[in-house]
Amino acid sequence: MKTATSLARAAACAILAGTLSLLAPPRALAAELAGVTLPDHVEAEGKSLVLNGLGLRKATIFKVSVYVAGLYLEEKSSDPQRILEAPQVKRIVMQFVRGVGRKDLVKAWQESFAENAPAGMAPLQPRVDTLNSFMSDVAKGESIAFTYAPGKGVAVEMKGQGKGPIPGEDFARALFGIWLGPKPPNPDLKSGLLGGA
C-alpha cells in the first residue's frame, strides 16, 4: 500500500512532467505527398506563411510524376483568383521527384507563361528570359522555389541558391497563374495547391 508521501511524490512528478511538456518547443508539423514532406509553416519576408496545399505535377500521357509543389500563403484560401490578386507574400516550392534537364524546364516555362498570361507575353518576355537564364539541370531531390513580396517582386531560389528578384506584380501574377490559372499543368496539381484532395 502506497504511503501519503509516495502518492504526493508521484503527483508532483506528474505535474512537473506536464509542465515540462508545455514548455517544450512545438513539434514541427509537416505534410507529405508522393514521398515528399514539406513543413506546415515557413518564414518568408518577415511573414509566417502557412501551407495552403500540396499538388503533384504529372507529365506526358504516361502521367509520370515530376515534382511535388507546395503553396504557402499568409492566410489559407481555396479561391485561386483571390490568391493571385491578393497583395500578400506567397511562396511556391517545387520539390523534384525525378531529374529534369534545363532545356525541358525552359520549354515548360515558355509554354506555361504563354498559356496563363492574361495580358499576353510581350510585356513579360524579357523577365521570362531572365527566369530562363537562372535555370539549370535539376536532379531528383532538388528544388526550385519562388517567393513573391509586394513591391519587391519574385525572389527565385534554384537548388537553394538565391537568384533574382524578378520585378513586377504582373510577372508574379502570371507566374503563380501557371499553377492557379485556367490552364494548370494538370488539374489535380491545381486542386491540391488549393487545399483539395
Residue pairs with C-beta under 8 A, 6 or more apart in sequence:
2 10
28 39
28 40
29 39
29 40
29 41
30 37
30 38
30 39
30 40
31 37
31 38
31 40
31 51
31 54
31 70
32 38
32 54
33 54
33 55
33 56
33 68
33 192
34 56
34 65
34 68
34 97
35 97
36 54
36 68
36 95
36 97
38 51
38 54
38 68
38 70
38 93
38 95
39 51
40 50
40 51
41 48
41 49
41 50
41 51
41 72
42 48
42 49
42 51
42 72
42 91
43 49
44 72
44 89
44 91
44 147
44 149
45 89
45 147
45 149
45 152
47 74
47 88
47 89
48 74
49 72
49 73
49 74
49 89
49 90
49 91
50 72
50 73
50 74
50 75
50 76
51 70
51 71
51 72
52 71
52 72
52 73
52 76
52 77
52 83
52 193
52 194
52 195
53 70
53 71
53 192
53 193
53 194
53 195
53 196
54 68
54 69
54 70
54 192
54 193
55 68
55 69
55 71
55 179
55 188
55 189
55 190
55 191
55 192
55 193
56 65
56 67
56 68
56 69
56 188
56 189
56 192
57 65
57 66
57 67
57 68
57 69
57 94
57 185
57 186
57 189
58 64
58 65
58 66
58 185
58 186
58 188
58 189
59 66
59 185
64 98
65 97
65 98
66 96
66 97
66 98
66 100
67 94
67 95
67 96
67 97
67 98
67 100
68 94
68 95
68 97
69 92
69 93
69 94
69 95
69 179
69 189
69 192
69 193
70 92
70 93
70 95
70 193
71 83
71 90
71 91
71 92
71 179
71 180
71 193
71 194
72 90
72 91
72 92
72 93
73 83
73 86
73 88
73 90
74 88
74 89
74 90
75 88
76 195
77 83
77 86
77 194
78 194
78 195
78 196
79 194
80 180
80 181
80 190
80 194
83 90
83 176
83 180
84 173
84 176
84 177
84 180
84 181
85 173
87 150
88 150
89 147
89 148
89 149
89 150
90 147
90 148
90 176
91 145
91 146
91 147
91 148
92 145
92 146
92 176
92 179
92 193
93 143
93 144
93 145
94 143
94 144
94 145
95 141
95 143
96 138
96 139
96 140
96 141
96 142
96 143
96 144
97 140
98 140
99 137
99 138
99 139
99 140
100 137
100 138
101 137
102 135
102 136
102 137
105 132
105 135
105 138
106 132
106 135
108 185
109 128
109 131
109 132
109 135
110 128
110 132
112 178
112 185
113 121
113 124
113 128
113 174
113 175
113 178
114 121
115 181
115 183
116 174
116 177
116 178
116 181
116 182
116 183
117 124
117 174
117 177
118 173
118 174
118 177
118 181
119 170
119 174
121 128
123 170
124 170
124 171
124 174
127 166
127 167
127 168
127 171
130 164
130 166
131 156
131 166
131 175
134 156
134 158
134 163
134 164
135 158
136 158
136 159
138 144
138 159
142 159
143 157
143 159
143 160
144 156
144 157
144 158
144 159
145 156
145 157
146 154
146 155
146 156
146 157
146 175
146 176
147 154
147 155
147 157
148 154
148 155
148 172
148 175
148 176
149 155
150 169
152 165
152 167
153 164
153 165
153 166
153 167
153 168
153 171
153 172
154 164
154 165
154 166
154 171
154 172
154 175
155 162
155 163
155 164
155 165
156 162
156 163
156 164
156 165
156 166
157 163
178 184
178 185
179 185
179 189
179 190
179 193
180 190
180 193
180 194
184 190
191 197
